[in-house]
Amino acid sequence: MNPTLLSSIVDHAAESDPARPFLQWHQAVWTAQDAQLGVLRLTHFLHALGVGPGDRIAVLSQNRPEVLLLLFAAARIGAILVPINTRYSAFEIATVLDDAQPSLLFCDTTTLSLASSARSNCVPQLISLDEPTLQSQLRQGPIHSIQAAMASPRPTDPVLMLYTSGTTGSLRGALLSHSNLLTNVHQILTTLQPVPGTSALLVTPLFHAAIVPAALTPLASGLTLIIHERYDPERALHALQHYPVSWTVLVPTMIQACIDALGTRTLPESHHQRTIYYGAAPAPRSLIIEARERLKAELAQSYGLTEATQCVTILTPQDHRRAITSSPELLLSCGKPVAHTAVRILVNSTLEDTPHRVGEVVVFGPQVMIGYWQRPTETANVFFEGWLRTGDVGYLDADGYLYITDRLKDLVISGGENVYTPRVEDVIRSHPAVREVAVIGLPHPKWGETVHAVIALNPSYQPSEQLAGDIVRHCRQFLGGFEIPRSIEFTDQLPKTATGKILKRNLRSRQITDIHFALDLRDSIGTARLHSREGGTE
């Protein structure tokens, strides 16, 4: 076993405790030995199809054990797994395939039609994970020699390519090495300790960087991974209640959905500490308190990005407890850098660590990606003197906690004033009527941009001029005049990625015809005057 390769996760488990339940999917349980044998059989299968070092293997599938087994098999032979977002359109999938040029494309029954229609100019061999021949191969096929299979790859070789649009909107593949992934796993485990012998619940998609905390981290620390194809709050609650789940990765909208699904119930206390690792969006204090009380869980927040494998900073459970009892400002932070990671603030081409100096967050550490696939110019542009430019605006406080105030592309500049939209969103989100909110800038001939709020209401509230006025008055209590939304749009739901991040670029790119309420800009200091705008819907 080579401990520096990603496949060491399954090999170590098989050697130390072969009978340990490793993966669970529906009623099927793969022991660690089952999983290792499955990986070796897949390795043989891939070799027989001509897959070698550096080749790409694409997979378009819902969560299932075979996706992880494919990753470990690719790791053995030096190939690169390319998981594709199942929510992409056929055009976007074709774009990824044309860019990655994979040798094989794996799919499942739910994505077969989409995969077939999306192969475009790149026509890799299409294989269904549900084919009886492949399933037979996994259970009974020839086994590839461990020694032969692990002779080629190096820790610095790429093993996973995750497509991300970053702040540009153009899809590009971030190349992650064995070392990137294993390092980030150990960085998480240095700060947080999942309980060996318990279970982890996987509900976030395996095509996302969350594969690191949601799947690889618990598997590397002795947990059984319970795999759900997709997130369903009722099913997740059932797993939390009936299995010894001590670890799961969610986003705040998922946490809220679990709480909503509970109704008046509360989960019983667990025999083991239950940790919810969350990210992608801020969680209000009320949600943190309710999750701790009703889901009987400790919470840990992570900040990261695909280009840094996943995790850069962690706000620990201890930080959350301190935030609730004595330091509420900590909930606006995303924690401190993980081990062997440095965070600085880039201001006017100078790296700063002065407390409260606002600028672009840059990262240096062993989890930072190799680069973008076949994009040397974009790779060069995303680094500053070896530091990864995140595209996020933020600052460090005197204790080293990182605070994200905005994305560079999300900064609204109105009348020469910089408006950091997360601050506005935090204030609006604290209004009892508001379930979710996104703040963007709308073009304006005089002011450059004006602040526009897109709001999804809680079920007991209805859009009205009176409610919009109340939200504006609420904002006036906490925000400067230039930060207050000049227009409010009510919507049933906000567009999101598969992992729950609000897609602000989708909101910005629309032709907006349904602004329900707008402030007269002349009333920027006095009492808000609202008027209704007639308009159709998109």
Buried (B, 14 or more C-beta within 10 A) or exposed (E): BBEEBBBBBBBBBBEEBBEBBBBBBEEEBBBBBBBBBBBBBBBBBBBEEEBEEEBBBBBBBBBBBBBBBBBBBBBBBBBBBBBBBBEBEBEBBBBBBEBBBBBBBBBBEBBBEBBEEBBBEBEBEBBBBBEEEBBEBBEEBEBBEBEEBBEBBEBEBBBBBBBBBBBEEEBBBBBBBBBBBBBBBBBBBEBBEBBEEBBBBBBBBBBBBBBBBBBBBBBBBBBBBBBBBEBBBEBBBEBBEEBBBBBBBBBBBBBBBBBEBBEEEEBEEBEBBBBBBBBBBBBBBEBBEBBBEBBBBBBBBBBBBBBBBBBBBBBBBEBBBBBBEEEEEBBBBBBBBBEEBEBBBBBEEEBBEEEEBBBBBBBBBBBBBBBBBEBEEBBEEBBBEEBBBBBBBBBBBEEBBBBBBBBBBBBBEBBEEBBBBBBBBBBBBBBEBBBBBBBBBBEBEEBBBBBBBBBBBEEEBEBBEEBBBBBBEBBBEBBEEBBBBBBBBBBEEBBBBBBBBBBBBBBBEEEBEBBBBBBEEEBBEEEBEBEEEEEEEE
